[in-house]
């Protein structure tokens, strides 16, 4: 049985980070993961992902992706 956390946050809401490394930054909610209680916010909690080349002659790259953060670390901004 899975427990879903109740979150007042919806996709597209503007939120402000109130705790953590990116404190006082704002962004838009991209994804919500109700089972884990985490969300991804555009431009917040960026992590580097190293990608290997898949084809012969291709080059690898380093991409920056938004990692999820817990929903209790953000506050909804009123518009």
N, C-alpha and C positions, 0 to 999 in steps of 0.2 A: 504494500500500500504506500502510495506516495503522498507526502504532505506538501501542499502548495501554500506558500506564504502569501498573505494578503498584502498587496502593494497598491498604494494610491497612484502610482506612477504609470503613465501610458506612453506608448511609442509616439514620438513627436513632441513631447513636453520639453520645455527648457528647464534645466536643473543647474544648481550651484553645488559644487563639492564642498562639504563642510568638514571633512576629515581626510587625512592621508597626505601623500606627497603632492598631489595636485590641488591642495586646499585653495579656496577662493576663485577657482576657475569655473567658467560656465560652458555649457554645451547642450546639444540636443540628444535625447535618448534614441538610440538606434535599434537595440534589441532588448527583450526582457526574457529572463529565464526564471519562471515562477518556482520550479522545483528546488533550485539552489538559492533563490532569493537574490540573484545578481542581475545587473544591467550593464549594457555597454553604452558609453557616452562618446559622442563625436569629439575627437581631439584630446581625450582624457585617458590617462593610464596607458600611454603608448609603450609597446614592447617591440623589440627587434626580432624578426623571424628570418633565419638564414635559409635560403632556398638553393638546392643543388640544381645544376643544369640537367634537364631531362633528355635532350637530344644531343647528338654528336655535333660539336661546333658551337653549341649554345654556351652562354656564360651564366654563372650563378648570380644571385642578387640578394640584397638585404632589404626586406620590406618592414615598414613600421605598421603594426596593427593595434587596434584598441582592444585591450584586455578587459574582461568584466570586473566590476567593483560591486560591493554589497550595497543594496538599496538604502540601508540606514546611513550611509555616508554621504547622501545627497539630500538636497532640499528643493522642492518645486518652486520655481519663480513664477510669481503672478504677472500676467501680461495685461 
